[in-house]
Amino acid sequence: MFRLWGKIWKDNRMLQDTVVCDDSDDTRTHKIFHGLEEICYQMDLGNPIWLDATVRDFKKHDKARFYQDNFIEHIEFDYLEIQVIEED
């Protein structure tokens, strides 16, 4: 079981969160991308862009934050955070 936790933060408060589960035989990278797409769909957001700094942070901590720079459209929160909470 692969689980990815998505959270929207504003002013150091969590406004919304969701957990996405994936039992497929896809690679870890595909599970992360599909999980992020599902999180954005559930939260009615556009898909963010993975910047080099975002990739580095995710590789180090299994956690990434997507700020305004990662989104094409304007966002009404400080950042979207994703975190791997369970892996096979």
Buried (B, 14 or more C-beta within 10 A) or exposed (E): EBBBBBBBBEEEEEEBEBBBEBEEEEEEEEBBBBBBEBBBEEBEBEBBEBBEEBEEBBEEEBEBBBBEEBBEEEBEBBBBBBBBEEEE
